[in-house]
Amino acid sequence: MRVQRFDVFVKTGMTMVCAVGIAFYVRFLVALWKERQPRSSGYWVRLRLRYVEDSIVERPERRKPVTRAA
């Protein structure tokens, strides 16, 4: 009788652990899907145009290294 109760608790515990694992995995996949959706080909075009504009801008002057007394 005690062995059967113990088996029920073990099976219930394993079922709960598996259910939590599956829920976490589904939540993770949904977050990845939502992150991927807004990025269309227009995103890459805007990114590329921004890169071209940034490359045309003059480079800032180089700073001289600071020497510190020991």
PDB file of N, CA, C and O in Angstrom, chain B, residues numbered from 101:
ATOM      1  N   MET B 101       0.815  -1.193   0.000  1.00  0.00           N
ATOM      2  CA  MET B 101       0.000   0.000   0.000  1.00  0.00           C
ATOM      3  C   MET B 101       0.867   1.268   0.000  1.00  0.00           C
ATOM      4  O   MET B 101       0.596   2.216  -0.737  1.00  0.00           O
ATOM      5  N   ARG B 102       1.903   1.267   0.832  1.00  0.00           N
ATOM      6  CA  ARG B 102       2.777   2.439   0.882  1.00  0.00           C
ATOM      7  C   ARG B 102       3.554   2.626  -0.421  1.00  0.00           C
ATOM      8  O   ARG B 102       3.810   3.752  -0.849  1.00  0.00           O
ATOM      9  N   VAL B 103       3.921   1.517  -1.037  1.00  0.00           N
ATOM     10  CA  VAL B 103       4.676   1.581  -2.288  1.00  0.00           C
ATOM     11  C   VAL B 103       3.811   2.215  -3.375  1.00  0.00           C
ATOM     12  O   VAL B 103       4.312   3.002  -4.178  1.00  0.00           O
ATOM     13  N   GLN B 104       2.538   1.889  -3.410  1.00  0.00           N
ATOM     14  CA  GLN B 104       1.648   2.466  -4.420  1.00  0.00           C
ATOM     15  C   GLN B 104       1.505   3.971  -4.221  1.00  0.00           C
ATOM     16  O   GLN B 104       1.509   4.723  -5.195  1.00  0.00           O
ATOM     17  N   ARG B 105       1.378   4.420  -2.975  1.00  0.00           N
ATOM     18  CA  ARG B 105       1.273   5.859  -2.717  1.00  0.00           C
ATOM     19  C   ARG B 105       2.558   6.573  -3.145  1.00  0.00           C
ATOM     20  O   ARG B 105       2.517   7.649  -3.742  1.00  0.00           O
ATOM     21  N   PHE B 106       3.696   5.953  -2.827  1.00  0.00           N
ATOM     22  CA  PHE B 106       4.973   6.545  -3.210  1.00  0.00           C
ATOM     23  C   PHE B 106       5.073   6.655  -4.727  1.00  0.00           C
ATOM     24  O   PHE B 106       5.532   7.671  -5.247  1.00  0.00           O
ATOM     25  N   ASP B 107       4.644   5.612  -5.438  1.00  0.00           N
ATOM     26  CA  ASP B 107       4.668   5.638  -6.906  1.00  0.00           C
ATOM     27  C   ASP B 107       3.786   6.759  -7.450  1.00  0.00           C
ATOM     28  O   ASP B 107       4.157   7.424  -8.417  1.00  0.00           O
ATOM     29  N   VAL B 108       2.644   6.967  -6.849  1.00  0.00           N
ATOM     30  CA  VAL B 108       1.744   8.032  -7.299  1.00  0.00           C
ATOM     31  C   VAL B 108       2.408   9.389  -7.110  1.00  0.00           C
ATOM     32  O   VAL B 108       2.327  10.241  -7.995  1.00  0.00           O
ATOM     33  N   PHE B 109       3.063   9.605  -5.972  1.00  0.00           N
ATOM     34  CA  PHE B 109       3.742  10.881  -5.731  1.00  0.00           C
ATOM     35  C   PHE B 109       4.901  11.090  -6.713  1.00  0.00           C
ATOM     36  O   PHE B 109       5.115  12.200  -7.199  1.00  0.00           O
ATOM     37  N   VAL B 110       5.632  10.034  -6.995  1.00  0.00           N
ATOM     38  CA  VAL B 110       6.750  10.131  -7.944  1.00  0.00           C
ATOM     39  C   VAL B 110       6.225  10.457  -9.336  1.00  0.00           C
ATOM     40  O   VAL B 110       6.768  11.331 -10.011  1.00  0.00           O
ATOM     41  N   LYS B 111       5.189   9.775  -9.767  1.00  0.00           N
ATOM     42  CA  LYS B 111       4.614  10.027 -11.094  1.00  0.00           C
ATOM     43  C   LYS B 111       4.052  11.450 -11.182  1.00  0.00           C
ATOM     44  O   LYS B 111       4.211  12.120 -12.202  1.00  0.00           O
ATOM     45  N   THR B 112       3.402  11.904 -10.121  1.00  0.00           N
ATOM     46  CA  THR B 112       2.864  13.267 -10.104  1.00  0.00           C
ATOM     47  C   THR B 112       3.994  14.283 -10.171  1.00  0.00           C
ATOM     48  O   THR B 112       3.907  15.270 -10.901  1.00  0.00           O
ATOM     49  N   GLY B 113       5.047  14.042  -9.413  1.00  0.00           N
ATOM     50  CA  GLY B 113       6.198  14.949  -9.428  1.00  0.00           C
ATOM     51  C   GLY B 113       6.857  15.012 -10.795  1.00  0.00           C
ATOM     52  O   GLY B 113       7.178  16.096 -11.282  1.00  0.00           O
ATOM     53  N   MET B 114       7.057  13.872 -11.409  1.00  0.00           N
ATOM     54  CA  MET B 114       7.672  13.840 -12.743  1.00  0.00           C
ATOM     55  C   MET B 114       6.778  14.523 -13.779  1.00  0.00           C
ATOM     56  O   MET B 114       7.270  15.216 -14.670  1.00  0.00           O
ATOM     57  N   THR B 115       5.470  14.324 -13.658  1.00  0.00           N
ATOM     58  CA  THR B 115       4.533  14.970 -14.571  1.00  0.00           C
ATOM     59  C   THR B 115       4.612  16.490 -14.428  1.00  0.00           C
ATOM     60  O   THR B 115       4.581  17.214 -15.423  1.00  0.00           O
ATOM     61  N   MET B 116       4.715  16.969 -13.188  1.00  0.00           N
ATOM     62  CA  MET B 116       4.807  18.412 -12.954  1.00  0.00           C
ATOM     63  C   MET B 116       6.112  18.983 -13.520  1.00  0.00           C
ATOM     64  O   MET B 116       6.117  20.049 -14.137  1.00  0.00           O
ATOM     65  N   VAL B 117       7.217  18.262 -13.304  1.00  0.00           N
ATOM     66  CA  VAL B 117       8.508  18.721 -13.824  1.00  0.00           C
ATOM     67  C   VAL B 117       8.477  18.782 -15.345  1.00  0.00           C
ATOM     68  O   VAL B 117       8.960  19.748 -15.936  1.00  0.00           O
ATOM     69  N   CYS B 118       7.920  17.771 -15.977  1.00  0.00           N
ATOM     70  CA  CYS B 118       7.839  17.756 -17.443  1.00  0.00           C
ATOM     71  C   CYS B 118       6.929  18.870 -17.961  1.00  0.00           C
ATOM     72  O   CYS B 118       7.241  19.514 -18.962  1.00  0.00           O
ATOM     73  N   ALA B 119       5.816  19.093 -17.283  1.00  0.00           N
ATOM     74  CA  ALA B 119       4.891  20.145 -17.711  1.00  0.00           C
ATOM     75  C   ALA B 119       5.544  21.517 -17.600  1.00  0.00           C
ATOM     76  O   ALA B 119       5.372  22.356 -18.484  1.00  0.00           O
ATOM     77  N   VAL B 120       6.285  21.752 -16.534  1.00  0.00           N
ATOM     78  CA  VAL B 120       6.983  23.034 -16.375  1.00  0.00           C
ATOM     79  C   VAL B 120       8.048  23.185 -17.456  1.00  0.00           C
ATOM     80  O   VAL B 120       8.222  24.273 -18.005  1.00  0.00           O
ATOM     81  N   GLY B 121       8.757  22.112 -17.764  1.00  0.00           N
ATOM     82  CA  GLY B 121       9.773  22.157 -18.817  1.00  0.00           C
ATOM     83  C   GLY B 121       9.170  22.459 -20.181  1.00  0.00           C
ATOM     84  O   GLY B 121       9.717  23.257 -20.941  1.00  0.00           O
ATOM     85  N   ILE B 122       8.068  21.838 -20.487  1.00  0.00           N
ATOM     86  CA  ILE B 122       7.397  22.085 -21.768  1.00  0.00           C
ATOM     87  C   ILE B 122       6.876  23.514 -21.832  1.00  0.00           C
ATOM     88  O   ILE B 122       6.982  24.166 -22.870  1.00  0.00           O
ATOM     89  N   ALA B 123       6.315  24.005 -20.733  1.00  0.00           N
ATOM     90  CA  ALA B 123       5.807  25.382 -20.717  1.00  0.00           C
ATOM     91  C   ALA B 123       6.941  26.380 -20.924  1.00  0.00           C
ATOM     92  O   ALA B 123       6.777  27.362 -21.648  1.00  0.00           O
ATOM     93  N   PHE B 124       8.087  26.138 -20.294  1.00  0.00           N
ATOM     94  CA  PHE B 124       9.235  27.027 -20.477  1.00  0.00           C
ATOM     95  C   PHE B 124       9.709  27.013 -21.924  1.00  0.00           C
ATOM     96  O   PHE B 124      10.006  28.064 -22.493  1.00  0.00           O
ATOM     97  N   TYR B 125       9.781  25.829 -22.518  1.00  0.00           N
ATOM     98  CA  TYR B 125      10.230  25.693 -23.897  1.00  0.00           C
ATOM     99  C   TYR B 125       9.280  26.420 -24.852  1.00  0.00           C
ATOM    100  O   TYR B 125       9.730  27.112 -25.765  1.00  0.00           O
ATOM    101  N   VAL B 126       7.979  26.266 -24.646  1.00  0.00           N
ATOM    102  CA  VAL B 126       6.998  26.950 -25.504  1.00  0.00           C
ATOM    103  C   VAL B 126       7.113  28.454 -25.335  1.00  0.00           C
ATOM    104  O   VAL B 126       7.065  29.194 -26.317  1.00  0.00           O
ATOM    105  N   ARG B 127       7.266  28.915 -24.095  1.00  0.00           N
ATOM    106  CA  ARG B 127       7.417  30.354 -23.846  1.00  0.00           C
ATOM    107  C   ARG B 127       8.664  30.897 -24.546  1.00  0.00           C
ATOM    108  O   ARG B 127       8.636  31.988 -25.116  1.00  0.00           O
ATOM    109  N   PHE B 128       9.747  30.139 -24.501  1.00  0.00           N
ATOM    110  CA  PHE B 128      10.984  30.529 -25.165  1.00  0.00           C
ATOM    111  C   PHE B 128      10.798  30.615 -26.678  1.00  0.00           C
ATOM    112  O   PHE B 128      11.264  31.567 -27.304  1.00  0.00           O
ATOM    113  N   LEU B 129      10.131  29.644 -27.261  1.00  0.00           N
ATOM    114  CA  LEU B 129       9.898  29.658 -28.706  1.00  0.00           C
ATOM    115  C   LEU B 129       8.995  30.818 -29.117  1.00  0.00           C
ATOM    116  O   LEU B 129       9.211  31.427 -30.164  1.00  0.00           O
ATOM    117  N   VAL B 130       7.993  31.127 -28.309  1.00  0.00           N
ATOM    118  CA  VAL B 130       7.108  32.254 -28.609  1.00  0.00           C
ATOM    119  C   VAL B 130       7.894  33.558 -28.555  1.00  0.00           C
ATOM    120  O   VAL B 130       7.696  34.430 -29.402  1.00  0.00           O
ATOM    121  N   ALA B 131       8.783  33.709 -27.574  1.00  0.00           N
ATOM    122  CA  ALA B 131       9.603  34.925 -27.481  1.00  0.00           C
ATOM    123  C   ALA B 131      10.517  35.052 -28.695  1.00  0.00           C
ATOM    124  O   ALA B 131      10.692  36.150 -29.223  1.00  0.00           O
ATOM    125  N   LEU B 132      11.095  33.951 -29.140  1.00  0.00           N
ATOM    126  CA  LEU B 132      11.932  33.997 -30.344  1.00  0.00           C
ATOM    127  C   LEU B 132      11.105  34.367 -31.567  1.00  0.00           C
ATOM    128  O   LEU B 132      11.560  35.138 -32.413  1.00  0.00           O
ATOM    129  N   TRP B 133       9.902  33.828 -31.670  1.00  0.00           N
ATOM    130  CA  TRP B 133       9.042  34.118 -32.810  1.00  0.00           C
ATOM    131  C   TRP B 133       8.667  35.590 -32.841  1.00  0.00           C
ATOM    132  O   TRP B 133       8.675  36.210 -33.904  1.00  0.00           O
ATOM    133  N   LYS B 134       8.336  36.158 -31.676  1.00  0.00           N
ATOM    134  CA  LYS B 134       7.965  37.569 -31.623  1.00  0.00           C
ATOM    135  C   LYS B 134       9.141  38.465 -31.960  1.00  0.00           C
ATOM    136  O   LYS B 134       8.961  39.528 -32.555  1.00  0.00           O
ATOM    137  N   GLU B 135      10.328  38.055 -31.592  1.00  0.00           N
ATOM    138  CA  GLU B 135      11.514  38.853 -31.891  1.00  0.00           C
ATOM    139  C   GLU B 135      11.841  38.809 -33.375  1.00  0.00           C
ATOM    140  O   GLU B 135      12.375  39.775 -33.920  1.00  0.00           O
ATOM    141  N   ARG B 136      11.531  37.713 -34.028  1.00  0.00           N
ATOM    142  CA  ARG B 136      11.863  37.539 -35.432  1.00  0.00           C
ATOM    143  C   ARG B 136      10.865  38.232 -36.354  1.00  0.00           C
ATOM    144  O   ARG B 136      11.255  38.691 -37.428  1.00  0.00           O
ATOM    145  N   GLN B 137       9.609  38.322 -35.977  1.00  0.00           N
ATOM    146  CA  GLN B 137       8.563  38.803 -36.866  1.00  0.00           C
ATOM    147  C   GLN B 137       8.774  40.215 -37.416  1.00  0.00           C
ATOM    148  O   GLN B 137       8.634  40.385 -38.627  1.00  0.00           O
ATOM    149  N   PRO B 138       9.097  41.236 -36.625  1.00  0.00           N
ATOM    150  CA  PRO B 138       9.158  42.582 -37.183  1.00  0.00           C
ATOM    151  C   PRO B 138      10.250  42.784 -38.220  1.00  0.00           C
ATOM    152  O   PRO B 138      10.200  43.734 -39.001  1.00  0.00           O
ATOM    153  N   ARG B 139      11.211  41.919 -38.232  1.00  0.00           N
ATOM    154  CA  ARG B 139      12.337  42.100 -39.160  1.00  0.00           C
ATOM    155  C   ARG B 139      11.962  41.587 -40.542  1.00  0.00           C
ATOM    156  O   ARG B 139      11.936  40.379 -40.778  1.00  0.00           O
ATOM    157  N   SER B 140      11.679  42.481 -41.425  1.00  0.00           N
ATOM    158  CA  SER B 140      11.374  42.104 -42.800  1.00  0.00           C
ATOM    159  C   SER B 140      12.533  42.540 -43.681  1.00  0.00           C
ATOM    160  O   SER B 140      13.561  42.983 -43.170  1.00  0.00           O
ATOM    161  N   SER B 141      12.387  42.423 -44.982  1.00  0.00           N
ATOM    162  CA  SER B 141      13.455  42.860 -45.874  1.00  0.00           C
ATOM    163  C   SER B 141      13.645  44.367 -45.776  1.00  0.00           C
ATOM    164  O   SER B 141      14.745  44.869 -46.004  1.00  0.00           O
ATOM    165  N   GLY B 142      12.582  45.091 -45.438  1.00  0.00           N
ATOM    166  CA  GLY B 142      12.707  46.537 -45.261  1.00  0.00           C
ATOM    167  C   GLY B 142      13.655  46.890 -44.134  1.00  0.00           C
ATOM    168  O   GLY B 142      14.344  47.909 -44.187  1.00  0.00           O
ATOM    169  N   TYR B 143      13.690  46.052 -43.117  1.00  0.00           N
ATOM    170  CA  TYR B 143      14.613  46.282 -42.004  1.00  0.00           C
ATOM    171  C   TYR B 143      16.047  46.244 -42.506  1.00  0.00           C
ATOM    172  O   TYR B 143      16.851  47.106 -42.151  1.00  0.00           O
ATOM    173  N   TRP B 144      16.377  45.250 -43.331  1.00  0.00           N
ATOM    174  CA  TRP B 144      17.748  45.127 -43.821  1.00  0.00           C
ATOM    175  C   TRP B 144      18.103  46.277 -44.747  1.00  0.00           C
ATOM    176  O   TRP B 144      19.248  46.731 -44.757  1.00  0.00           O
ATOM    177  N   VAL B 145      17.129  46.759 -45.534  1.00  0.00           N
ATOM    178  CA  VAL B 145      17.397  47.891 -46.423  1.00  0.00           C
ATOM    179  C   VAL B 145      17.678  49.143 -45.595  1.00  0.00           C
ATOM    180  O   VAL B 145      18.627  49.873 -45.880  1.00  0.00           O
ATOM    181  N   ARG B 146      16.855  49.395 -44.568  1.00  0.00           N
ATOM    182  CA  ARG B 146      17.092  50.559 -43.709  1.00  0.00           C
ATOM    183  C   ARG B 146      18.434  50.451 -43.007  1.00  0.00           C
ATOM    184  O   ARG B 146      19.150  51.443 -42.876  1.00  0.00           O
ATOM    185  N   LEU B 147      18.774  49.268 -42.562  1.00  0.00           N
ATOM    186  CA  LEU B 147      20.044  49.056 -41.880  1.00  0.00           C
ATOM    187  C   LEU B 147      21.200  49.329 -42.832  1.00  0.00           C
ATOM    188  O   LEU B 147      22.201  49.938 -42.453  1.00  0.00           O
ATOM    189  N   ARG B 148      21.053  48.875 -44.060  1.00  0.00           N
ATOM    190  CA  ARG B 148      22.112  49.067 -45.043  1.00  0.00           C
ATOM    191  C   ARG B 148      22.264  50.545 -45.401  1.00  0.00           C
ATOM    192  O   ARG B 148      23.381  51.048 -45.520  1.00  0.00           O
ATOM    193  N   LEU B 149      21.141  51.236 -45.571  1.00  0.00           N
ATOM    194  CA  LEU B 149      21.206  52.662 -45.891  1.00  0.00           C
ATOM    195  C   LEU B 149      21.831  53.442 -44.736  1.00  0.00           C
ATOM    196  O   LEU B 149      22.611  54.368 -44.961  1.00  0.00           O
ATOM    197  N   ARG B 150      21.497  53.080 -43.528  1.00  0.00           N
ATOM    198  CA  ARG B 150      22.079  53.753 -42.376  1.00  0.00           C
ATOM    199  C   ARG B 150      23.588  53.514 -42.346  1.00  0.00           C
ATOM    200  O   ARG B 150      24.344  54.413 -41.975  1.00  0.00           O
ATOM    201  N   TYR B 151      24.033  52.330 -42.726  1.00  0.00           N
ATOM    202  CA  TYR B 151      25.451  52.013 -42.750  1.00  0.00           C
ATOM    203  C   TYR B 151      26.164  52.871 -43.796  1.00  0.00           C
ATOM    204  O   TYR B 151      27.266  53.361 -43.552  1.00  0.00           O
ATOM    205  N   VAL B 152      25.534  53.054 -44.964  1.00  0.00           N
ATOM    206  CA  VAL B 152      26.130  53.877 -46.021  1.00  0.00           C
ATOM    207  C   VAL B 152      26.235  55.319 -45.546  1.00  0.00           C
ATOM    208  O   VAL B 152      27.255  55.971 -45.765  1.00  0.00           O
ATOM    209  N   GLU B 153      25.185  55.823 -44.894  1.00  0.00           N
ATOM    210  CA  GLU B 153      25.223  57.196 -44.388  1.00  0.00           C
ATOM    211  C   GLU B 153      26.304  57.366 -43.332  1.00  0.00           C
ATOM    212  O   GLU B 153      26.985  58.391 -43.304  1.00  0.00           O
ATOM    213  N   ASP B 154      26.467  56.393 -42.482  1.00  0.00           N
ATOM    214  CA  ASP B 154      27.487  56.472 -41.435  1.00  0.00           C
ATOM    215  C   ASP B 154      28.888  56.444 -42.015  1.00  0.00           C
ATOM    216  O   ASP B 154      29.797  57.069 -41.469  1.00  0.00           O
ATOM    217  N   SER B 155      29.074  55.728 -43.112  1.00  0.00           N
ATOM    218  CA  SER B 155      30.409  55.634 -43.688  1.00  0.00           C
ATOM    219  C   SER B 155      30.805  56.936 -44.388  1.00  0.00           C
ATOM    220  O   SER B 155      31.994  57.205 -44.554  1.00  0.00           O
ATOM    221  N   ILE B 156      29.825  57.747 -44.800  1.00  0.00           N
ATOM    222  CA  ILE B 156      30.124  59.012 -45.458  1.00  0.00           C
ATOM    223  C   ILE B 156      30.565  60.066 -44.449  1.00  0.00           C
ATOM    224  O   ILE B 156      31.337  60.964 -44.785  1.00  0.00           O
ATOM    225  N   VAL B 157      30.090  59.963 -43.241  1.00  0.00           N
ATOM    226  CA  VAL B 157      30.414  60.942 -42.209  1.00  0.00           C
ATOM    227  C   VAL B 157      31.907  60.902 -41.925  1.00  0.00           C
ATOM    228  O   VAL B 157      32.524  59.837 -41.932  1.00  0.00           O
ATOM    229  N   GLU B 158      32.492  62.093 -41.673  1.00  0.00           N
ATOM    230  CA  GLU B 158      33.920  62.164 -41.394  1.00  0.00           C
ATOM    231  C   GLU B 158      34.252  61.462 -40.092  1.00  0.00           C
ATOM    232  O   GLU B 158      33.455  61.421 -39.156  1.00  0.00           O
ATOM    233  N   ARG B 159      35.442  60.918 -40.065  1.00  0.00           N
ATOM    234  CA  ARG B 159      35.873  60.249 -38.859  1.00  0.00           C
ATOM    235  C   ARG B 159      36.309  61.280 -37.826  1.00  0.00           C
ATOM    236  O   ARG B 159      36.907  62.295 -38.181  1.00  0.00           O
ATOM    237  N   PRO B 160      36.020  61.034 -36.567  1.00  0.00           N
ATOM    238  CA  PRO B 160      36.422  62.008 -35.541  1.00  0.00           C
ATOM    239  C   PRO B 160      37.939  62.018 -35.382  1.00  0.00           C
ATOM    240  O   PRO B 160      38.624  61.047 -35.702  1.00  0.00           O
ATOM    241  N   GLU B 161      38.444  63.142 -34.878  1.00  0.00           N
ATOM    242  CA  GLU B 161      39.883  63.257 -34.685  1.00  0.00           C
ATOM    243  C   GLU B 161      40.353  62.261 -33.642  1.00  0.00           C
ATOM    244  O   GLU B 161      39.646  61.939 -32.686  1.00  0.00           O
ATOM    245  N   ARG B 162      41.539  61.797 -33.853  1.00  0.00           N
ATOM    246  CA  ARG B 162      42.083  60.808 -32.936  1.00  0.00           C
ATOM    247  C   ARG B 162      42.609  61.500 -31.683  1.00  0.00           C
ATOM    248  O   ARG B 162      43.326  62.497 -31.757  1.00  0.00           O
ATOM    249  N   ARG B 163      42.242  60.959 -30.554  1.00  0.00           N
ATOM    250  CA  ARG B 163      42.707  61.540 -29.305  1.00  0.00           C
ATOM    251  C   ARG B 163      44.141  61.089 -29.019  1.00  0.00           C
ATOM    252  O   ARG B 163      44.540  59.968 -29.337  1.00  0.00           O
ATOM    253  N   LYS B 164      44.891  61.992 -28.416  1.00  0.00           N
ATOM    254  CA  LYS B 164      46.269  61.629 -28.048  1.00  0.00           C
ATOM    255  C   LYS B 164      46.196  60.800 -26.769  1.00  0.00           C
ATOM    256  O   LYS B 164      45.357  61.054 -25.906  1.00  0.00           O
ATOM    257  N   PRO B 165      47.083  59.806 -26.652  1.00  0.00           N
ATOM    258  CA  PRO B 165      47.065  58.992 -25.436  1.00  0.00           C
ATOM    259  C   PRO B 165      47.459  59.815 -24.210  1.00  0.00           C
ATOM    260  O   PRO B 165      48.320  60.691 -24.276  1.00  0.00           O
ATOM    261  N   VAL B 166      46.818  59.514 -23.117  1.00  0.00           N
ATOM    262  CA  VAL B 166      47.082  60.225 -21.881  1.00  0.00           C
ATOM    263  C   VAL B 166      48.190  59.496 -21.131  1.00  0.00           C
ATOM    264  O   VAL B 166      48.106  58.291 -20.893  1.00  0.00           O
ATOM    265  N   THR B 167      49.214  60.231 -20.766  1.00  0.00           N
ATOM    266  CA  THR B 167      50.283  59.628 -19.971  1.00  0.00           C
ATOM    267  C   THR B 167      50.049  59.979 -18.524  1.00  0.00           C
ATOM    268  O   THR B 167      49.739  61.126 -18.202  1.00  0.00           O
ATOM    269  N   ARG B 168      50.190  59.034 -17.673  1.00  0.00           N
ATOM    270  CA  ARG B 168      49.932  59.260 -16.263  1.00  0.00           C
ATOM    271  C   ARG B 168      51.234  59.079 -15.475  1.00  0.00           C
ATOM    272  O   ARG B 168      52.052  58.208 -15.770  1.00  0.00           O
ATOM    273  N   ALA B 169      51.385  59.910 -14.494  1.00  0.00           N
ATOM    274  CA  ALA B 169      52.557  59.791 -13.630  1.00  0.00           C
ATOM    275  C   ALA B 169      52.419  58.580 -12.742  1.00  0.00           C
ATOM    276  O   ALA B 169      51.325  58.251 -12.283  1.00  0.00           O
ATOM    277  N   ALA B 170      53.534  57.917 -12.502  1.00  0.00           N
ATOM    278  CA  ALA B 170      53.500  56.696 -11.687  1.00  0.00           C
ATOM    279  C   ALA B 170      53.375  56.996 -10.209  1.00  0.00           C
ATOM    280  O   ALA B 170      53.334  56.075  -9.393  1.00  0.00           O
TER     281      ALA B 170
END
